């Protein structure tokens, strides 16, 4: 059950991140989910310890979703930089 919730939260966060970074027309739903899940991993590994906020694995709250969103936006930004 946690996996389904994690994928749904990842899809929502990935979609919002792609809208923020103006890559929504280039990405599909599957790539939004992938970006959200990998962004959540990166945020939990790098950003959460710096800010003292739990990860999305602990609980799905506004602060954890914002940290996950930040990780997803950074991931899209890095992808755009490497792609150039």
MOJO-V188809 format. One record per backbone hydrogen bond with DSSP energy under -1.0 kcal/mol. NH is the residue of the N-H (numbers start at 1). CO is the residue of the C=O. If there is no record, write none. Layout:
# MOJO-V188809
NH_CO / NH_CO
This chain:
# MOJO-V188809
5_1 / 6_2 / 7_3 / 8_4 / 9_5 / 10_6 / 11_7 / 12_8 / 13_9 / 14_10 / 15_11 / 16_12 / 17_13 / 18_14 / 19_15 / 20_16 / 21_17 / 23_18 / 27_23 / 32_28 / 33_29 / 34_30 / 35_31 / 36_32 / 37_33 / 38_34 / 39_35 / 40_36 / 41_37 / 42_38 / 43_39 / 44_40 / 45_41 / 46_42 / 48_43 / 51_47 / 52_48 / 53_48 / 59_55 / 61_59 / 65_61 / 66_62 / 67_63 / 68_64 / 69_65 / 70_66 / 71_67 / 72_68 / 73_69 / 74_70 / 75_71 / 76_72 / 77_73 / 78_74 / 79_75 / 80_76 / 81_77 / 82_78 / 83_79 / 84_80
